Amino acid sequence: MRVAELIGHHYGLQLDPLAVEHTKEKMFLELLDRVILRNLAKNPAGLTLKELIDAVAGAVGDWPRDSWELAMFPVKGHMDRLEERGKVRAARGTRPLKWQLV
């Protein structure tokens, strides 16, 4: 049974499947935020993209390890988003590039 059907059955209402999908996507982004920010807090010197991918993949749990390198695109995009929001910064003088909490 799908999430929308379960919730609708429990509360006796019909939920818009698009709204449910949007909510699930938002929850996933919030999970990534928490994982990334928590890991950056533990590592004040910063983390590389690979280290961030490893942290995210470990938290998500069911990503096949041989596909983790493909996560560079969404994780980098997520880091750009967090940087735009003033939560992280790229330490430009580091090689490889590291991100740190602001």
C-alpha positions in Angstrom: 0.0 0.0 0.0 1.3 3.4 -0.9 2.0 6.1 1.7 -0.9 8.3 0.5 -3.3 5.3 0.8 -2.1 4.4 4.3 -2.5 8.0 5.5 -5.8 8.4 3.8 -7.0 5.1 5.2 -5.9 6.0 8.7 -7.4 9.5 8.6 -10.3 8.7 6.3 -9.4 11.2 3.6 -7.9 11.1 0.1 -4.5 12.8 -0.2 -3.1 14.3 -3.4 -0.3 11.9 -4.5 1.7 14.9 -5.8 1.6 16.5 -2.4 2.7 13.3 -0.8 5.6 13.0 -3.2 6.6 16.6 -2.6 6.5 15.9 1.2 8.7 12.8 0.7 11.2 14.8 -1.4 11.3 17.6 1.3 11.9 15.0 4.0 14.8 13.5 2.0 16.4 17.0 1.6 16.0 17.6 5.3 17.7 14.3 6.0 20.6 15.2 3.8 20.8 18.6 5.5 21.0 16.9 8.9 23.6 14.3 7.8 25.8 16.9 6.1 25.6 19.5 8.9 26.1 16.9 11.6 29.2 15.6 9.9 30.6 19.0 9.2 30.1 19.9 12.9 32.2 16.9 13.8 35.0 17.9 11.4 35.7 21.7 11.8 38.6 21.5 9.3 36.0 20.6 6.7 35.1 17.6 4.5 35.8 16.9 0.9 33.0 16.0 -1.6 34.0 12.3 -1.4 33.8 12.4 2.4 30.4 14.1 2.2 29.2 11.5 -0.3 30.4 8.7 2.0 28.5 10.2 4.9 25.3 10.7 2.9 25.4 7.3 1.3 26.0 5.7 4.7 23.0 7.5 6.2 20.7 6.7 3.3 21.7 3.0 3.6 20.6 1.3 0.5 22.9 2.9 -2.2 25.1 0.2 -3.8 28.7 1.2 -3.0 29.8 1.0 -6.7 27.3 3.8 -7.5 28.4 6.2 -4.8 30.6 8.2 -7.3 27.4 9.1 -9.2 26.1 10.9 -6.1 28.7 13.6 -6.7 26.2 15.6 -8.7 23.3 15.7 -6.3 25.5 16.1 -3.3 27.5 18.9 -4.9 24.2 20.6 -5.8 23.1 20.2 -2.2 26.3 21.8 -1.0 25.8 24.7 -3.4 22.3 25.1 -1.9 23.5 25.1 1.6 26.3 27.6 0.7 23.7 29.9 -0.9 21.7 29.7 2.4 24.7 30.7 4.4 25.0 27.4 6.3 28.3 26.2 4.8 31.2 27.6 3.0 33.7 26.2 0.5 37.3 26.6 1.9 38.7 27.8 -1.4 42.4 27.4 -0.5 42.1 23.6 0.2 43.0 20.9 -2.2 40.9 18.9 -2.6 38.2 21.5 -1.9 36.6 21.1 1.5 33.3 22.5 2.9 33.0 23.9 6.4 30.2 25.1 8.6 29.8 28.9 8.7 
